[in-house]
Amino acid sequence: MSDIDEAVDAFLDAAEGVYDEYDDGYIDADTALSQLGDHVSTLRDAHEEE
């Protein structure tokens, strides 16, 4: 598995975790969007390094 594949898998897992926490009421919408933005940035960085 390539580095970008691993980055995509990590992003999908992290994004799913954010959605689950939001659905369960553990975080509000602003926090969820902030966390998703962080995960997108991490994925973008991995893509640019490839």
HTML snippet that shows the backbone in 3Dmol.js (N, CA, C, O; Angstrom):
<script src="https://3Dmol.org/build/3Dmol-min.js"></script>
<div id="view" style="width:600px;height:400px;position:relative"></div>
<script>
const pdb = `
ATOM      1  N   MET A   1       0.854  -1.168   0.000  1.00  0.00           N
ATOM      2  CA  MET A   1       0.000   0.000   0.000  1.00  0.00           C
ATOM      3  C   MET A   1       0.904   1.236   0.000  1.00  0.00           C
ATOM      4  O   MET A   1       1.871   1.303   0.759  1.00  0.00           O
ATOM      5  N   SER A   2       0.587   2.205  -0.847  1.00  0.00           N
ATOM      6  CA  SER A   2       1.407   3.409  -0.954  1.00  0.00           C
ATOM      7  C   SER A   2       1.105   4.374   0.191  1.00  0.00           C
ATOM      8  O   SER A   2       0.127   4.216   0.921  1.00  0.00           O
ATOM      9  N   ASP A   3       1.965   5.366   0.324  1.00  0.00           N
ATOM     10  CA  ASP A   3       1.775   6.369   1.371  1.00  0.00           C
ATOM     11  C   ASP A   3       0.453   7.117   1.198  1.00  0.00           C
ATOM     12  O   ASP A   3      -0.234   7.408   2.178  1.00  0.00           O
ATOM     13  N   ILE A   4       0.102   7.426  -0.046  1.00  0.00           N
ATOM     14  CA  ILE A   4      -1.147   8.160  -0.277  1.00  0.00           C
ATOM     15  C   ILE A   4      -2.353   7.290   0.045  1.00  0.00           C
ATOM     16  O   ILE A   4      -3.361   7.788   0.546  1.00  0.00           O
ATOM     17  N   ASP A   5      -2.258   5.989  -0.240  1.00  0.00           N
ATOM     18  CA  ASP A   5      -3.348   5.075   0.125  1.00  0.00           C
ATOM     19  C   ASP A   5      -3.528   5.041   1.635  1.00  0.00           C
ATOM     20  O   ASP A   5      -4.652   5.049   2.138  1.00  0.00           O
ATOM     21  N   GLU A   6      -2.417   5.004   2.347  1.00  0.00           N
ATOM     22  CA  GLU A   6      -2.481   5.012   3.809  1.00  0.00           C
ATOM     23  C   GLU A   6      -3.049   6.327   4.322  1.00  0.00           C
ATOM     24  O   GLU A   6      -3.801   6.340   5.297  1.00  0.00           O
ATOM     25  N   ALA A   7      -2.692   7.447   3.665  1.00  0.00           N
ATOM     26  CA  ALA A   7      -3.219   8.750   4.063  1.00  0.00           C
ATOM     27  C   ALA A   7      -4.719   8.830   3.825  1.00  0.00           C
ATOM     28  O   ALA A   7      -5.451   9.394   4.638  1.00  0.00           O
ATOM     29  N   VAL A   8      -5.178   8.266   2.712  1.00  0.00           N
ATOM     30  CA  VAL A   8      -6.621   8.259   2.427  1.00  0.00           C
ATOM     31  C   VAL A   8      -7.353   7.402   3.446  1.00  0.00           C
ATOM     32  O   VAL A   8      -8.399   7.804   3.954  1.00  0.00           O
ATOM     33  N   ASP A   9      -6.819   6.230   3.751  1.00  0.00           N
ATOM     34  CA  ASP A   9      -7.439   5.370   4.763  1.00  0.00           C
ATOM     35  C   ASP A   9      -7.509   6.072   6.113  1.00  0.00           C
ATOM     36  O   ASP A   9      -8.531   6.012   6.798  1.00  0.00           O
ATOM     37  N   ALA A  10      -6.417   6.741   6.495  1.00  0.00           N
ATOM     38  CA  ALA A  10      -6.393   7.459   7.768  1.00  0.00           C
ATOM     39  C   ALA A  10      -7.415   8.597   7.765  1.00  0.00           C
ATOM     40  O   ALA A  10      -8.094   8.832   8.765  1.00  0.00           O
ATOM     41  N   PHE A  11      -7.520   9.302   6.634  1.00  0.00           N
ATOM     42  CA  PHE A  11      -8.491  10.387   6.537  1.00  0.00           C
ATOM     43  C   PHE A  11      -9.913   9.855   6.680  1.00  0.00           C
ATOM     44  O   PHE A  11     -10.716  10.411   7.429  1.00  0.00           O
ATOM     45  N   LEU A  12     -10.220   8.784   5.966  1.00  0.00           N
ATOM     46  CA  LEU A  12     -11.575   8.227   6.027  1.00  0.00           C
ATOM     47  C   LEU A  12     -11.930   7.767   7.431  1.00  0.00           C
ATOM     48  O   LEU A  12     -13.048   7.992   7.892  1.00  0.00           O
ATOM     49  N   ASP A  13     -10.997   7.130   8.109  1.00  0.00           N
ATOM     50  CA  ASP A  13     -11.228   6.703   9.490  1.00  0.00           C
ATOM     51  C   ASP A  13     -11.449   7.905  10.405  1.00  0.00           C
ATOM     52  O   ASP A  13     -12.358   7.905  11.234  1.00  0.00           O
ATOM     53  N   ALA A  14     -10.611   8.927  10.246  1.00  0.00           N
ATOM     54  CA  ALA A  14     -10.726  10.117  11.080  1.00  0.00           C
ATOM     55  C   ALA A  14     -12.036  10.854  10.812  1.00  0.00           C
ATOM     56  O   ALA A  14     -12.710  11.295  11.743  1.00  0.00           O
ATOM     57  N   ALA A  15     -12.394  10.984   9.525  1.00  0.00           N
ATOM     58  CA  ALA A  15     -13.638  11.671   9.169  1.00  0.00           C
ATOM     59  C   ALA A  15     -14.845  10.917   9.720  1.00  0.00           C
ATOM     60  O   ALA A  15     -15.786  11.527  10.228  1.00  0.00           O
ATOM     61  N   GLU A  16     -14.815   9.623   9.620  1.00  0.00           N
ATOM     62  CA  GLU A  16     -15.915   8.824  10.168  1.00  0.00           C
ATOM     63  C   GLU A  16     -16.024   9.021  11.673  1.00  0.00           C
ATOM     64  O   GLU A  16     -17.126   9.100  12.216  1.00  0.00           O
ATOM     65  N   GLY A  17     -14.878   9.100  12.344  1.00  0.00           N
ATOM     66  CA  GLY A  17     -14.875   9.338  13.782  1.00  0.00           C
ATOM     67  C   GLY A  17     -15.491  10.686  14.138  1.00  0.00           C
ATOM     68  O   GLY A  17     -16.228  10.799  15.117  1.00  0.00           O
ATOM     69  N   VAL A  18     -15.186  11.706  13.340  1.00  0.00           N
ATOM     70  CA  VAL A  18     -15.770  13.031  13.577  1.00  0.00           C
ATOM     71  C   VAL A  18     -17.285  12.963  13.410  1.00  0.00           C
ATOM     72  O   VAL A  18     -18.028  13.466  14.253  1.00  0.00           O
ATOM     73  N   TYR A  19     -17.742  12.345  12.327  1.00  0.00           N
ATOM     74  CA  TYR A  19     -19.187  12.220  12.107  1.00  0.00           C
ATOM     75  C   TYR A  19     -19.856  11.454  13.245  1.00  0.00           C
ATOM     76  O   TYR A  19     -20.935  11.836  13.697  1.00  0.00           O
ATOM     77  N   ASP A  20     -19.237  10.394  13.703  1.00  0.00           N
ATOM     78  CA  ASP A  20     -19.806   9.609  14.802  1.00  0.00           C
ATOM     79  C   ASP A  20     -19.909  10.445  16.073  1.00  0.00           C
ATOM     80  O   ASP A  20     -20.933  10.418  16.755  1.00  0.00           O
ATOM     81  N   GLU A  21     -18.840  11.195  16.393  1.00  0.00           N
ATOM     82  CA  GLU A  21     -18.866  12.032  17.596  1.00  0.00           C
ATOM     83  C   GLU A  21     -19.947  13.107  17.482  1.00  0.00           C
ATOM     84  O   GLU A  21     -20.635  13.405  18.458  1.00  0.00           O
ATOM     85  N   TYR A  22     -20.094  13.684  16.295  1.00  0.00           N
ATOM     86  CA  TYR A  22     -21.133  14.692  16.088  1.00  0.00           C
ATOM     87  C   TYR A  22     -22.517  14.071  16.229  1.00  0.00           C
ATOM     88  O   TYR A  22     -23.379  14.620  16.915  1.00  0.00           O
ATOM     89  N   ASP A  23     -22.730  12.934  15.585  1.00  0.00           N
ATOM     90  CA  ASP A  23     -24.030  12.263  15.661  1.00  0.00           C
ATOM     91  C   ASP A  23     -24.389  11.870  17.087  1.00  0.00           C
ATOM     92  O   ASP A  23     -25.560  11.885  17.465  1.00  0.00           O
ATOM     93  N   ASP A  24     -23.378  11.518  17.878  1.00  0.00           N
ATOM     94  CA  ASP A  24     -23.615  11.126  19.267  1.00  0.00           C
ATOM     95  C   ASP A  24     -23.733  12.319  20.205  1.00  0.00           C
ATOM     96  O   ASP A  24     -24.005  12.149  21.394  1.00  0.00           O
ATOM     97  N   GLY A  25     -23.528  13.529  19.679  1.00  0.00           N
ATOM     98  CA  GLY A  25     -23.682  14.734  20.484  1.00  0.00           C
ATOM     99  C   GLY A  25     -22.468  15.098  21.311  1.00  0.00           C
ATOM    100  O   GLY A  25     -22.566  15.933  22.210  1.00  0.00           O
ATOM    101  N   TYR A  26     -21.318  14.488  21.030  1.00  0.00           N
ATOM    102  CA  TYR A  26     -20.113  14.770  21.809  1.00  0.00           C
ATOM    103  C   TYR A  26     -19.432  16.059  21.384  1.00  0.00           C
ATOM    104  O   TYR A  26     -18.735  16.677  22.188  1.00  0.00           O
ATOM    105  N   ILE A  27     -19.620  16.488  20.118  1.00  0.00           N
ATOM    106  CA  ILE A  27     -19.020  17.721  19.628  1.00  0.00           C
ATOM    107  C   ILE A  27     -20.065  18.506  18.859  1.00  0.00           C
ATOM    108  O   ILE A  27     -21.015  17.941  18.317  1.00  0.00           O
ATOM    109  N   ASP A  28     -19.872  19.834  18.818  1.00  0.00           N
ATOM    110  CA  ASP A  28     -20.810  20.669  18.065  1.00  0.00           C
ATOM    111  C   ASP A  28     -20.353  20.798  16.614  1.00  0.00           C
ATOM    112  O   ASP A  28     -19.285  20.312  16.240  1.00  0.00           O
ATOM    113  N   ALA A  29     -21.169  21.453  15.815  1.00  0.00           N
ATOM    114  CA  ALA A  29     -20.893  21.554  14.375  1.00  0.00           C
ATOM    115  C   ALA A  29     -19.592  22.300  14.095  1.00  0.00           C
ATOM    116  O   ALA A  29     -18.828  21.893  13.220  1.00  0.00           O
ATOM    117  N   ASP A  30     -19.328  23.381  14.820  1.00  0.00           N
ATOM    118  CA  ASP A  30     -18.099  24.140  14.591  1.00  0.00           C
ATOM    119  C   ASP A  30     -16.860  23.299  14.870  1.00  0.00           C
ATOM    120  O   ASP A  30     -15.887  23.349  14.118  1.00  0.00           O
ATOM    121  N   THR A  31     -16.898  22.539  15.937  1.00  0.00           N
ATOM    122  CA  THR A  31     -15.773  21.672  16.275  1.00  0.00           C
ATOM    123  C   THR A  31     -15.605  20.581  15.231  1.00  0.00           C
ATOM    124  O   THR A  31     -14.485  20.263  14.829  1.00  0.00           O
ATOM    125  N   ALA A  32     -16.716  20.010  14.795  1.00  0.00           N
ATOM    126  CA  ALA A  32     -16.652  18.955  13.776  1.00  0.00           C
ATOM    127  C   ALA A  32     -16.035  19.487  12.491  1.00  0.00           C
ATOM    128  O   ALA A  32     -15.179  18.833  11.896  1.00  0.00           O
ATOM    129  N   LEU A  33     -16.463  20.665  12.061  1.00  0.00           N
ATOM    130  CA  LEU A  33     -15.905  21.243  10.836  1.00  0.00           C
ATOM    131  C   LEU A  33     -14.429  21.571  10.991  1.00  0.00           C
ATOM    132  O   LEU A  33     -13.647  21.389  10.058  1.00  0.00           O
ATOM    133  N   SER A  34     -14.051  22.048  12.154  1.00  0.00           N
ATOM    134  CA  SER A  34     -12.642  22.343  12.410  1.00  0.00           C
ATOM    135  C   SER A  34     -11.798  21.075  12.337  1.00  0.00           C
ATOM    136  O   SER A  34     -10.724  21.071  11.735  1.00  0.00           O
ATOM    137  N   GLN A  35     -12.284  20.008  12.949  1.00  0.00           N
ATOM    138  CA  GLN A  35     -11.558  18.744  12.923  1.00  0.00           C
ATOM    139  C   GLN A  35     -11.474  18.188  11.505  1.00  0.00           C
ATOM    140  O   GLN A  35     -10.424  17.697  11.089  1.00  0.00           O
ATOM    141  N   LEU A  36     -12.571  18.263  10.768  1.00  0.00           N
ATOM    142  CA  LEU A  36     -12.548  17.792   9.376  1.00  0.00           C
ATOM    143  C   LEU A  36     -11.565  18.619   8.543  1.00  0.00           C
ATOM    144  O   LEU A  36     -10.858  18.076   7.695  1.00  0.00           O
ATOM    145  N   GLY A  37     -11.524  19.919   8.783  1.00  0.00           N
ATOM    146  CA  GLY A  37     -10.572  20.770   8.085  1.00  0.00           C
ATOM    147  C   GLY A  37      -9.136  20.369   8.372  1.00  0.00           C
ATOM    148  O   GLY A  37      -8.292  20.372   7.475  1.00  0.00           O
ATOM    149  N   ASP A  38      -8.858  20.020   9.632  1.00  0.00           N
ATOM    150  CA  ASP A  38      -7.514  19.548   9.982  1.00  0.00           C
ATOM    151  C   ASP A  38      -7.174  18.261   9.244  1.00  0.00           C
ATOM    152  O   ASP A  38      -6.056  18.090   8.758  1.00  0.00           O
ATOM    153  N   HIS A  39      -8.144  17.362   9.165  1.00  0.00           N
ATOM    154  CA  HIS A  39      -7.912  16.088   8.483  1.00  0.00           C
ATOM    155  C   HIS A  39      -7.720  16.291   6.977  1.00  0.00           C
ATOM    156  O   HIS A  39      -6.912  15.604   6.352  1.00  0.00           O
ATOM    157  N   VAL A  40      -8.459  17.227   6.405  1.00  0.00           N
ATOM    158  CA  VAL A  40      -8.286  17.544   4.981  1.00  0.00           C
ATOM    159  C   VAL A  40      -6.883  18.100   4.742  1.00  0.00           C
ATOM    160  O   VAL A  40      -6.228  17.743   3.763  1.00  0.00           O
ATOM    161  N   SER A  41      -6.430  18.963   5.627  1.00  0.00           N
ATOM    162  CA  SER A  41      -5.085  19.533   5.494  1.00  0.00           C
ATOM    163  C   SER A  41      -4.017  18.449   5.554  1.00  0.00           C
ATOM    164  O   SER A  41      -3.053  18.478   4.788  1.00  0.00           O
ATOM    165  N   THR A  42      -4.187  17.508   6.450  1.00  0.00           N
ATOM    166  CA  THR A  42      -3.243  16.401   6.568  1.00  0.00           C
ATOM    167  C   THR A  42      -3.235  15.563   5.290  1.00  0.00           C
ATOM    168  O   THR A  42      -2.174  15.169   4.804  1.00  0.00           O
ATOM    169  N   LEU A  43      -4.415  15.297   4.754  1.00  0.00           N
ATOM    170  CA  LEU A  43      -4.512  14.534   3.509  1.00  0.00           C
ATOM    171  C   LEU A  43      -3.882  15.310   2.357  1.00  0.00           C
ATOM    172  O   LEU A  43      -3.167  14.735   1.537  1.00  0.00           O
ATOM    173  N   ARG A  44      -4.140  16.597   2.294  1.00  0.00           N
ATOM    174  CA  ARG A  44      -3.563  17.428   1.230  1.00  0.00           C
ATOM    175  C   ARG A  44      -2.036  17.417   1.311  1.00  0.00           C
ATOM    176  O   ARG A  44      -1.357  17.304   0.290  1.00  0.00           O
ATOM    177  N   ASP A  45      -1.502  17.534   2.521  1.00  0.00           N
ATOM    178  CA  ASP A  45      -0.045  17.500   2.705  1.00  0.00           C
ATOM    179  C   ASP A  45       0.541  16.173   2.214  1.00  0.00           C
ATOM    180  O   ASP A  45       1.586  16.152   1.564  1.00  0.00           O
ATOM    181  N   ALA A  46      -0.131  15.086   2.527  1.00  0.00           N
ATOM    182  CA  ALA A  46       0.338  13.766   2.094  1.00  0.00           C
ATOM    183  C   ALA A  46       0.318  13.672   0.570  1.00  0.00           C
ATOM    184  O   ALA A  46       1.224  13.101  -0.036  1.00  0.00           O
ATOM    185  N   HIS A  47      -0.709  14.229  -0.035  1.00  0.00           N
ATOM    186  CA  HIS A  47      -0.828  14.217  -1.495  1.00  0.00           C
ATOM    187  C   HIS A  47       0.287  15.034  -2.132  1.00  0.00           C
ATOM    188  O   HIS A  47       0.884  14.607  -3.121  1.00  0.00           O
ATOM    189  N   GLU A  48       0.567  16.190  -1.580  1.00  0.00           N
ATOM    190  CA  GLU A  48       1.588  17.068  -2.144  1.00  0.00           C
ATOM    191  C   GLU A  48       2.989  16.481  -1.971  1.00  0.00           C
ATOM    192  O   GLU A  48       3.877  16.775  -2.770  1.00  0.00           O
ATOM    193  N   GLU A  49       3.202  15.661  -0.949  1.00  0.00           N
ATOM    194  CA  GLU A  49       4.502  15.039  -0.729  1.00  0.00           C
ATOM    195  C   GLU A  49       4.743  13.873  -1.685  1.00  0.00           C
ATOM    196  O   GLU A  49       5.886  13.487  -1.931  1.00  0.00           O
ATOM    197  N   GLU A  50       3.668  13.321  -2.215  1.00  0.00           N
ATOM    198  CA  GLU A  50       3.751  12.142  -3.093  1.00  0.00           C
ATOM    199  C   GLU A  50       4.447  12.469  -4.384  1.00  0.00           C
ATOM    200  O   GLU A  50       4.605  11.597  -5.239  1.00  0.00           O
TER     201      GLU A  50
END
`;
const viewer = $3Dmol.createViewer("view");
viewer.addModel(pdb, "pdb");
viewer.setStyle({}, {cartoon: {color: "spectrum"}});
viewer.zoomTo();
viewer.render();
</script>
